[in-house]
Each structure stands twice: as structure tokens, then as C-alpha cells.
């Protein structure tokens, strides 16, 4: 069977999955996002999802529990 003209499946993931991909590098969310990076599927994101993700990283309880640098957050946001 030829794969010419076929594309990887596409998926929209919840903001929690995206956030946990950075906050818990060895967890299931990171594994799922690695599959997207490996082109197992295409990640579909909207400006609204990215805006919500940005807000999550700056919530006080998240900043306190996961002291990420601004560079780490910016690098991750640029990679998704």
C-alpha cells in the first residue's frame, strides 16, 4: 500500500497536556508530545490554546511549584 499523499493524523490536545509536557518531562504527556515531535501525528494548536498555555505557566501556584525561568517557558512556547 502506497503512503504517497497520506498525512499523519492530526490531534488537538488539551492545555493541561501541553503544560504537563514541560512540567513533568518524564510523564505520559511528555511522551505524547514527543510522538508529535516524531511526526507520529500532527499537533493542531490555536491562538486560544497557546494563550491559555501561557497563562497556566504564570499562575502563582504553578510558578511556586515549578520554578521555570522565562527562557524555559519562552523556549517551550516556541517549540509547540
Helices and strands as residue ranges (DSSP letters): E 9-11, H 15-23, H 28-37, E 41-43, H 47-57, H 60-65, H 70-79
